[in-house]
């Protein structure tokens, strides 16, 4: 009986595939909502993004395209040059 129970537990082991999960819009939105709704998870996510060069470029571009950052950069071209 113990062997059967162990066999059942092992065979029920699920695997997680992040790429497959993120391909489903409903899953993706649920993950995003979970991250932004939890301050600790959100902080951890931002920290990881800040350590990734590609993610930093995307965040910087988004900031540059926002009205406030664009206005600040227009007032200070030297800063704009440094950030590009």
N, C-alpha and C positions, 0 to 999 in steps of 0.2 A: 504494500500500500504506500509506503514512504517513497519508493522508487517511482511509482505512478504519479504521486503528488509533485515530486521534484521535476519529473519529466514534463508535467503540465505547466508548471511555473516557468521552466526554461523555454518551452515552446511558445509561451504567450508573451515572451519578452518582445517589446516593440522597439522599433528603431525610429529615430527622428531624423528627417531630412529637411533641413532649413530651406533649401532651394525649392523643393516641392511645396512646402508649406507656404512660402512667400508668393508662389505663382497663383494662389487662389486669393482673389481680392478680399473676400470676407475674412480669411485668416490673417492677411496682411493688415487690414484695418483693425482687427481685434488686437494684434500684437502692438501696433502703433498706439492704440488707445491705452493698453495696459502700461506701456512705457511712460507715456505722458501723464498718466493719472497717478503714478507712483513717484514721488519726489526722489527717492533713493535710486530707483531704476533709471529715472530720467537723468540724474546727475552722473551715474555710472556710464550711461549711453553717451552723454556729451563728453565725458573724459576720454572714453575710447575713441570717439570721433576726432577729438583734438590731437590724438596721437597718430592719426592716419593722414598721410599727406593728401591723398585724393579727397577725403572727407573735409579736410581743412580748406582746400581750394573751393569746394562746393559751398561751404558755409560762408567763406569770404565773398564769393560771387553773389550769394543771396544778400549778404549785408550791403555790398556795393550797389546792388540794384534797388535796395529799399530807399525810400525818399530821404530819410534822415541822414543816412550814411553818405548818400550821393551829395546832398547839400553840404555836409561837412567836408567832403573831399574836394568839392568845387571851391570852397573857401581856402583850402590848404593843399595846393597841387603837389607840394613836396611830400606830404604824407601819402598822397595818392600814388606817387612814384615809388615810394618805399614799399607799399603794400602790393604792388603788382609784380 
